Amino acid sequence: MKAMKMIFLRDPRLGGPTLDMTPDGEFRTPPPAPWSAKLLRYAIVVAVLAGMLSVAALVLWAALILIPVAIGAAAVAYGVFRWRMWQARRQRGVIYRQ
């Protein structure tokens, strides 16, 4: 009987971690990242923070724009309420006609 040989095909594009060991069995530390990679990392962090700040400023601006609208709506509602009360007094207490 022949021995069966198992072959596991793996896609070479997947990559994966490379274990780099010394002959003593110790793991080697990876080389430090180049300065361009560090600069890119900090630039991404600054860009994300700036984006979050601009979204927060936009939300605050929209909320502040709505304050005069709410005041105007309250003034109109108060005016309509006073008008209906004046009409009810004129008609001896009938507020809603059906």
Secondary structure as UniProt FT lines:
FT   HELIX           12..14
FT   TURN            23..24
FT   HELIX           35..90
FT   TURN            91..93
//
